[in-house]
Amino acid sequence: MPQKKRKIRVGKQLGTRTVGRGRKGSRKKGGGRGLAGSSKHKFSWILKNKPDHFGAESMTGAKKPKAVNVGYLNELAVTKGKDELNAASLGFGKVLGSGEVTRAITVKAKLFTAKAKEKIEAAGGQAVTV
């Protein structure tokens, strides 16, 4: 009569002395704990699976807004034939005071320097803070 074969436990064999790893040799020794060896024997694994593991990731702080000079905005107003410009929609956050303003323009922006406001208002325009 055929007998039932003994069920073999496939897995880590927890509770045994060697936990299914054999007695000695290279298979006995694991790869270390966690990311140990990440710059030595696990380096290729790290490059493949965690490419952002190495490298600086410092705090960058608040980003400065892009700035544009009043003279450039004046040239834009002349070429486009507009009296109203929105610096934010053009991709600029701050208006600086370098350049000349030859016509009355209304400029909308988040930030203005004192010199920029002076030049725009001296030409008969308005500096509107958005």
Beta strands, then each sheet from edge to edge (+ up, - down):
strand 1: 67-69
strand 2: 84-86
strand 3: 94-96
strand 4: 106-109
strand 5: 111-112
strand 6: 126-129
sheet 1: 1+ 3+ 5+
sheet 2: 2+ 4+ 6+
end
